[in-house]
Amino acid sequence: MAARKIIHVDLDAFFASVEQTDNPQLKGRPVIVGGSIKRRGVVSTASYEARKFGVHSAQPIAQARKLCPQGVFLKVRMDRYREISRRILKILSSYTPKLEPVSIDEAFLDITGCEKLFGKAEDIAREIKTRIKKEVGLSCSMGVAPNKFLAKMASDMKKPDGLVMVREDEKESFLANLPVGKIWGVGKVTERKLQQMGIYTIGELRELSFSRLEHTFGKLGGRLYTLCRGIDDSPVITNKEIKSISGETTFPHDISERKILEKTLYQLSANVAKRLGNEDLWARSIQLKVRFSDFTTITRSHTYEEATKLAESIWQRAKELLDKRVNLSSRKVRLIGVAAFNLAGQKQTELFTQHKVEKLERAVVKIERKFGARGIRKGSTL
């Protein structure tokens, strides 16, 4: 059986790069995309210029400002990033139907057998890089290998704008000197445990027997045994199922006012409903997330007989969870979030009342498209 040809595409500093492409004046400047410092937000993406100052993803915005005061700090424009992501996926899908989007800025392609149409795997990868740069204006890092694990590892090797090939007979030498923490499934705890065993590199991990790894790490041990040898049979999964859609916000300061909580819940519910509508999905389960001022975090969820994708319904269900299953008492809230899950492509039942609300919400979307998000507002958010 011929070796597979898998490409991993990873867009470089995606959010920041989109901002630099949309506004050429930002080219070469340290761009940090994330939340507001007033809302105690975090960095979503930092351009490579900003990373030189120690700025990185998931870092508090306040810390990023201290490290890079000359940086350009921008809010997240998720709708724009999704639009660009869709354009790139369209380019990728023109080479193979076996396409697996992993996130908004990365994807796997299985191009096995496509060489007769488009040339060698490396040539296909280079052509894709060229098209993304020319048609969208962004650079990407790519790995080409016999499986997903190696392709992902390869794309990380020469960022930004790199292309690394790993052939079947090169996989063990390619992995040998890489740290064990690079392996899928190896978090800080597992990495520390391996280091305590004297294992720091993937090559050293190969010296451990299957039985010892399984005895020490259970099911993960068997996975480590195959991955450290560059073996990964996982397929590229097309039409990957969306399991949940969520949104959350951190308040500028800890609050206890129920009216503010309910207003914020509505805004989050409306955003979740919009994304459900875009995907034509209905949700039977709603989850509420609350983080208190002491960083204690709780989640409460409920599954309903009637599926919904309507903002009003999601809000009412989230509000019910807040009212009945969260003891606020005198505690202040730092963060609140809403998630819709247990998703399906079609609602299970049809209610006339929901049909009317759905028509109303479609009208709202049209008004927003014409006049902007502030063109219409619900009374409860005023």
Protein Blocks (a to p, Z undefined) as FASTA:
>chain_A
ZZddddddddehkllmmmmmmmmmlgopacdddddfklopacfbdcfklmmnopaehiaf
klmmmmmmmbccddddfklmmmmmmmmmmmmmmmocbdcdfblmbccddfehklmmnopf
klmmmmmmmmmmmmnopacdddddfbfklmmmmmmmmcghiacdddfklmmmmmmmpcfk
lpghiafklmmmmmmnopabfklmmmpcfklmmmmnommlmmmmmmmnopafbdcdehia
cfbdcdddddfbdcfbfklmmmmmmmmmmmmmmmmmmnopacfbdcdddddfkopacddd
dddfbdcfbfklmmmmmmmmmmmmccfklaccfbdcdddehiafbdfbdcfklmmmmmmm
mmmmmmmmmnojklpccfklZZ
